[in-house]
Every structure is written in structure tokens, then in C-alpha cells.
Amino acid sequence: MTAVFIHIKNLLRILPLLVLLGACAKQKKVFQSDCNSSKDYKKISFTELASHIEKYDKQYVEVSGKYKEGNEQSALFNDSLFSNHALHNAIWVDFSQDCPLYLPGTHIGLFTYNDGQFIGMNKRKVTIRGVVDASDKGHLKQYRGTIDRVSFIEL
């Protein structure tokens, strides 16, 4: 019985350290631009935006999802395990050179080669802000629409 209490006592000593390490590993990074800084963004779910993209045409939105990049792909997908992840259900993401994204207070840009690598965004959950263009269906017109002029991304 005493051995069990010793193990529990030791576990309780290292538990705060494990929690702290886990929190550090999941620290989010936010990249921002001065573009559209005076705009109010509507926070909406990915499902709402994808289902009713015409309703949000030319509006400034904040939406979360899983970002995927690759050869001729820059898109936001529903991050739910229960949704259809086909391209026609995803939203094209068009990062504009007019809206460079930086970590606040630094010169570290989202697309800057830094410390021997680029910022890894592929297959990560992100929150982005930008303007919706329902008529732009992205690469080869395969997507629901586009989020253009991205001015904020949280990884």
C-alpha cells in the first residue's frame, strides 16, 4: 500500500511539469497584416460558410478549418471527421502580396524562410480572416469559393 502512495506522490510531482510542457508544445502563432484592419469580421463556422457562400460574398469573415497546401492547392477544409473532404466542399485560400502577414512586433513573415525552414501550415487547424469571393472557385474552379486578402492567420 505504501508503494502505491509513493508512486502517486511521484506522479503528482511531475504532473505539473507535463502539463506545462504540453501547453508549450501547443502554443499558437498569430500572423497579421495591416490590410483591412478597420473592418469588422463575422465569425462563422466552416459549415455555415461552405453551405451558404453566396450569402457571405464580399463580406469579411473569420473562419476555422484544416488548411491544406500542395502542388496547386491552397485550401481550407472542414476539420470535422464526419464531413465530406472533397475539393468541391473546400474553400480556396488566396494569400495576397498586398497583405503580407507577420508575427506582431517582428519581421518574421508567414512565408519567410526563417531558421532554416518555412512555417509549417499544411494539415493544421487554422483560423483565418479575409474577404469572401463566391464567384472565384479557385484552382480549376474546383472549390466552393475563395477567401481572399487574408489579413490574419492563427496556427
PEBEL-V173999 format. One record per helix or strand of 2 or more residues. SS is the DSSP state (H for helix, E for strand). FROM is the first residue (numbers start at 0). TO is the last residue. If there is no record, write none. Layout:
# PEBEL-V173999
SS/FROM/TO, SS/FROM/TO
This chain:
# PEBEL-V173999
H/1/24, E/29/31, E/41/42, H/45/50, H/52/55, E/59/69, E/72/76, H/86/88, E/90/93, E/101/102, E/123/132, H/138/140, E/145/153
